[in-house]
Amino acid sequence: MKSRARRAEARHSRQPSDEGRALSSRVRTARSRLGLNQLEFAKLVRGVSQQKISDWESGKGLRAVAAAQRLLNVLSQVETRKA
């Protein structure tokens, strides 16, 4: 069994997927277009720290965000269908 340190190291050494890189770029681009720094953007997002924005822009912690985005896309498609 792997030790906690090895599991943590493996998690941190993973490279972001293409989807993660694209999402990372979108976050950075949106913030830049708004002319906001990371702290200001975090306040706009609400409930997110400046560190989390930094993590997202560097490709860290995007799995949950990417999954949430896919869920929102599906929900949007379902909700816009005619009954």
Contacts in CASP RR format, 6 or more apart in sequence:
PFRMAT RR
TARGET T0000
AUTHOR 0000-0000-0000
METHOD contacts of the structure
MODEL  1
MKSRARRAEARHSRQPSDEGRALSSRVRTARSRLGLNQLEFAKLVRGVSQ
QKISDWESGKGLRAVAAAQRLLNVLSQVETRKA
2 10 0 8 1.000
16 24 0 8 1.000
16 59 0 8 1.000
16 60 0 8 1.000
16 62 0 8 1.000
17 66 0 8 1.000
19 62 0 8 1.000
19 66 0 8 1.000
20 59 0 8 1.000
20 62 0 8 1.000
20 66 0 8 1.000
21 59 0 8 1.000
23 56 0 8 1.000
23 59 0 8 1.000
23 62 0 8 1.000
23 65 0 8 1.000
23 66 0 8 1.000
23 69 0 8 1.000
24 56 0 8 1.000
24 57 0 8 1.000
24 58 0 8 1.000
24 59 0 8 1.000
24 62 0 8 1.000
27 53 0 8 1.000
27 56 0 8 1.000
27 57 0 8 1.000
28 57 0 8 1.000
30 41 0 8 1.000
31 37 0 8 1.000
31 38 0 8 1.000
31 41 0 8 1.000
31 53 0 8 1.000
31 57 0 8 1.000
34 41 0 8 1.000
34 44 0 8 1.000
36 44 0 8 1.000
38 50 0 8 1.000
38 53 0 8 1.000
38 54 0 8 1.000
38 57 0 8 1.000
39 50 0 8 1.000
39 53 0 8 1.000
41 53 0 8 1.000
42 48 0 8 1.000
42 49 0 8 1.000
42 50 0 8 1.000
42 52 0 8 1.000
42 53 0 8 1.000
45 53 0 8 1.000
55 61 0 8 1.000
56 62 0 8 1.000
56 65 0 8 1.000
END
